[in-house]
Each structure stands twice: as structure tokens, then as C-alpha cells.
Amino acid sequence: MNEIQAEIIQVYGKVQGVFYRKSTQAEAKKLGLSGWVKNREDGSVEIFAEGSARQLEDLKKWCKRGPAQADVQELISESAEAQFYKSFEIEYSH
């Protein structure tokens, strides 16, 4: 059985207003990951994803490209504590 791992991924560049969150959600669901994605005030996108090491690597590879309209400049990821989310959702600022 694969151990559940979690990562926080910070994506910088032209990643807001280009369907990055929606595309990330679709990719994460396709890969079988759970967690969330949200816009940050600094213009970046933050992702919390959990799944197997392979699933997380596949998501990070995708995140470096993103959707067609995105221009990813930098991606930073770090390990996190698994929260055992049941789905992958878009979080919206209030």
C-alpha cells in the first residue's frame, strides 16, 4: 500500500486569471489526489495536495507547465502533514 504523503506547492508567474486553479483541480482529480488550490494575495497560486509520491511528482510536473494561458516562472514545494482530505477543491478568498 502506498503511504499518503502531502506537499504544499507554491506556483509563481502568470498563474491567476488563466484558469490555473480549475485546471489544477481537474489534473489533481485525474491523478487521484486530494487537497485544495487557492489564489494568494501576492499573485501566486498555492496548492495543498496529498497522495502517493508518484502522484505528487506527476502533479508537480504538470504544475510547471499549467494550463495553456499560464506562464509559470517558479515552483516551490515542501513536505507537509497529511490532512486526509476526501476530495480536491478550489478554495476561494472571502
C-alpha positions in Angstrom: 0.0 0.0 0.0 1.3 3.5 -0.9 1.9 5.8 2.1 -0.1 9.0 1.9 2.3 12.0 1.6 1.4 15.7 1.4 3.1 18.7 -0.1 2.4 22.4 -0.2 3.2 23.7 -3.7 3.7 27.4 -4.4 3.4 28.4 -8.1 4.7 31.9 -9.3 4.3 33.7 -12.6 1.2 34.4 -14.7 -1.0 32.0 -12.8 -4.0 34.0 -11.8 -6.8 34.8 -14.3 -5.7 31.9 -16.6 -7.9 29.1 -15.2 -4.9 27.7 -13.2 -7.0 26.7 -10.2 -9.7 25.0 -12.2 -7.1 23.2 -14.4 -5.1 22.1 -11.3 -8.3 20.8 -9.7 -9.1 18.7 -12.9 -5.5 17.4 -13.1 -5.4 16.5 -9.4 -8.7 14.6 -9.6 -7.4 12.8 -12.7 -4.3 11.8 -10.7 -6.4 10.7 -7.7 -5.1 13.4 -5.4 -7.0 15.2 -2.6 -6.4 18.6 -1.1 -7.1 22.2 -2.4 -5.8 25.0 -4.6 -6.2 28.8 -4.0 -5.0 32.2 -5.2 -2.7 34.1 -2.9 -2.7 37.8 -2.5 0.9 38.1 -3.9 -0.4 36.8 -7.3 0.8 33.2 -6.8 -1.2 30.0 -6.5 -0.9 27.7 -3.5 -1.7 24.0 -3.7 -2.0 21.5 -0.9 -2.0 18.0 -2.3 -1.9 14.6 -0.8 -1.4 11.2 -2.3 1.4 8.8 -3.2 4.9 10.1 -4.0 4.3 9.3 -7.7 1.0 11.2 -7.8 2.6 14.2 -6.2 5.5 14.1 -8.7 3.1 13.9 -11.6 1.2 16.9 -10.3 4.3 19.0 -9.9 5.4 18.2 -13.4 2.0 19.4 -14.6 2.2 22.5 -12.4 5.4 23.6 -14.0 3.5 23.9 -17.3 0.0 24.6 -16.1 -2.9 25.5 -18.5 -2.1 26.9 -21.9 -2.6 30.6 -20.9 -0.3 30.3 -17.8 3.4 31.4 -17.7 4.9 29.6 -14.7 8.2 31.2 -13.6 8.9 29.3 -10.4 7.6 26.3 -8.4 8.5 25.7 -4.8 7.3 22.7 -2.9 7.8 21.4 0.6 6.6 18.4 2.6 3.5 18.8 4.8 1.5 16.8 7.2 -1.3 14.8 5.6 -4.8 16.1 6.5 -6.6 13.2 4.7 -9.0 15.3 2.6 -11.7 13.4 0.8 -11.6 15.4 -2.4 -9.7 18.2 -4.3 -11.4 21.6 -4.1 -10.8 25.2 -5.1 -10.7 27.5 -2.1 -12.0 31.0 -2.6 -11.0 34.1 -0.6 -13.7 35.7 1.4 
